[in-house]
Amino acid sequence: MTDSRLRRQLDFLVELDKLKLVLRRTMVIGESRLENSAEHSWHLGVMAALLAEYAPGELDRERALTMLLVHDVVEIDAGDTFAFDVAANADKEEREQRAAERLFGLLPPDQAERLRGLWDEFEAGATPEARFANALDRFHALLQNVHNQGGTWKRHGITRAQVLARMEPIREGAPALWPYVLASLDEVMGEASPTTRTRTRSASPGR
């Protein structure tokens, strides 16, 4: 027998196992199969531990790490939404809000409030931790697609401009990584024109 608090915690953990069944559009490096959302969250947790030094200021590392570990929990109900699918993104927020209510609601009230709060914070992107976490979320997709020679981007006909717009949170959340973003896009999607390079440099933080 378990007390009600432990039972709710275990119910959440059992439900969390379903995240391993949610497939993303991005493929694992080597393109042998699609990545699932649990793998994505784990990889981001390791990234947060290793790359925290590239945050632009003081950072609550544990807060950022926990945020990344729970940011995609809602996909158990809402599914993964391809970032470049305009139609699927139309109701994404509504689907994910409903999922957050149900899934975090499985937990004891104090933990439900804390983890739901971190999920909301990630979505709002208004704190240094949320901006850094969002930057890593975008950077992870970049690493995979670059090491798959364009991967998902090329298969779906995504342009360099679309990818660059998607990567934009990295410029503020982890600006030290931005030069790698630009160089990587040059490598797999072709170099930007001189005009685009000038515009990018002039818009970069600290310039």
LUMMIFI-950622 format. One line per field, with one value per residue (C-alpha): residue number from 1; x, y, z. Coordinates in steps of 0.5 Angstrom, whole numbers. Each point is the difference from the previous one (the first is absolute). Example, Ala and Ser with C-alpha at 12.3 -4.5 7.8 and 13.67 -1.06 7.14 Angstrom:
2
num [1_2]
c1 [25_2]
c2 [-9_7]
c3 [16_-2]
//
This chain:
207
num [1_2_3_4_5_6_7_8_9_10_11_12_13_14_15_16_17_18_19_20_21_22_23_24_25_26_27_28_29_30_31_32_33_34_35_36_37_38_39_40_41_42_43_44_45_46_47_48_49_50_51_52_53_54_55_56_57_58_59_60_61_62_63_64_65_66_67_68_69_70_71_72_73_74_75_76_77_78_79_80_81_82_83_84_85_86_87_88_89_90_91_92_93_94_95_96_97_98_99_100_101_102_103_104_105_106_107_108_109_110_111_112_113_114_115_116_117_118_119_120_121_122_123_124_125_126_127_128_129_130_131_132_133_134_135_136_137_138_139_140_141_142_143_144_145_146_147_148_149_150_151_152_153_154_155_156_157_158_159_160_161_162_163_164_165_166_167_168_169_170_171_172_173_174_175_176_177_178_179_180_181_182_183_184_185_186_187_188_189_190_191_192_193_194_195_196_197_198_199_200_201_202_203_204_205_206_207]
c1 [0_2_-2_-4_6_5_-6_-1_7_1_-6_3_7_-4_-4_7_2_-5_5_5_-6_0_4_3_1_7_4_6_7_1_-7_-1_-7_-4_1_-5_-1_2_7_0_-2_6_5_-2_1_7_1_-2_5_6_-2_-2_6_-2_-6_0_0_-2_-4_-4_3_-5_-6_2_2_-7_-3_3_-2_-7_-1_-3_-4_-6_1_-2_-7_1_5_6_-1_5_2_-1_-7_-4_-7_2_3_-7_-3_7_-1_-7_2_6_-4_-5_6_3_-6_-1_7_3_-6_1_6_-1_-2_6_4_-5_0_8_0_-5_3_6_-3_-4_7_3_-6_0_8_0_6_7_-1_-6_4_6_-5_-3_7_2_-7_2_7_-1_-4_5_6_-4_-2_7_3_-6_3_-7_-4_-7_1_2_-6_-5_3_1_4_6_-4_-5_5_3_-6_-1_7_-1_-1_7_3_-3_0_7_3_7_-3_-3_7_-1_-7_2_6_-4_-6_6_2_-6_-5_5_3_-4_1_4_-6_-3_6_1_-7_1_6_-3_-6_5_0_5_1]
c2 [0_7_7_4_5_-6_-3_7_0_-7_2_5_-4_-5_5_3_-7_2_5_-5_-2_8_0_7_2_0_-6_-3_2_-5_0_-7_2_5_3_0_5_-3_-1_8_2_-5_3_7_-1_-2_6_4_-3_1_7_4_4_3_3_8_1_-3_-6_-5_-6_-5_4_0_-7_-2_4_-4_-6_1_5_-5_-4_3_-4_-6_2_6_-4_3_6_1_7_2_-3_7_-4_-5_6_4_-4_-2_5_-3_-7_1_4_-6_-5_4_0_-7_-2_4_-1_-7_2_3_7_3_-4_1_8_0_-4_3_7_-2_-3_7_4_-4_2_7_0_7_-3_-1_-7_-1_4_-5_-6_2_2_-7_-3_3_-1_-8_0_4_-5_-6_3_2_-7_-3_5_4_-6_2_7_-2_-6_5_6_4_7_3_6_-5_-3_6_3_-6_0_8_-2_-2_7_2_-6_-3_6_-4_-5_4_0_-7_0_5_-5_-6_3_2_-7_-4_5_5_6_6_6_6_4_-5_-1_8_0_-6_3_7_-3_-4_1_4_4]
c3 [0_-1_3_-5_-1_-3_-4_-3_-2_-2_-5_-3_-1_-3_-5_-1_-4_-5_-3_-2_-5_-3_-7_-2_-7_1_-1_5_-3_-5_-3_3_3_2_7_6_5_6_-4_-2_8_2_-5_2_7_-1_-5_6_5_-5_-4_6_0_-7_3_0_7_7_-1_5_-3_4_-2_-8_1_3_-5_-6_3_0_-6_-4_5_-3_-7_3_-1_-5_-4_-4_-4_-6_1_-7_-1_0_0_6_4_0_6_3_6_1_0_4_5_1_1_5_4_0_0_6_3_2_5_7_0_2_-5_-5_1_-1_-6_-3_1_-3_-6_0_1_-6_-5_2_-1_5_5_-1_1_-5_-5_1_0_-7_-3_2_-3_-7_0_1_-6_-4_3_-3_-6_-2_2_-5_-6_1_2_1_-2_-7_0_1_-5_6_-2_3_2_4_4_2_2_4_3_2_8_0_-1_6_4_-1_-5_1_-4_-6_-4_0_-3_-6_-2_1_-5_-5_0_-1_-3_-4_2_1_-5_2_2_4_4_1_3_4_3_1_4_4_8_2_-7]
//
